[in-house]
Amino acid sequence: MKTREEILKAIKEIMVEMFEMDEQAITLEARLYEDLDFDSIDAVDMIVRLKELTGKAVKPEDFKTARSIGDVVEAVYKMLND
């Protein structure tokens, strides 16, 4: 996963597999809590899965301000490129 597009694809796969979400609903603009009904427990599960995928230490505080799928993509992109 190097590009934002690859990161978005991986996030979609995780969300469909783990949370049984509709892939069509998972867009960069989709708001985690309002549009996707994502809660704090889901966020923790997602962070654990991202750590497994990236092999990087994922800091929950890097994701505290994430409100949309686009924010999550940017946080992962930044984490991978630091």
Number of C-alpha atoms within 10 A of each C-alpha: 14 10 11 15 12 13 19 22 15 16 21 20 16 17 18 15 12 13 14 10 17 12 14 8 13 23 13 13 13 16 19 20 12 11 12 17 10 15 11 9 9 15 15 13 13 17 19 14 16 19 14 12 11 14 10 12 13 19 11 12 8 13 17 12 11 16 15 20 20 19 19 22 22 17 18 25 19 12 15 16 8 5
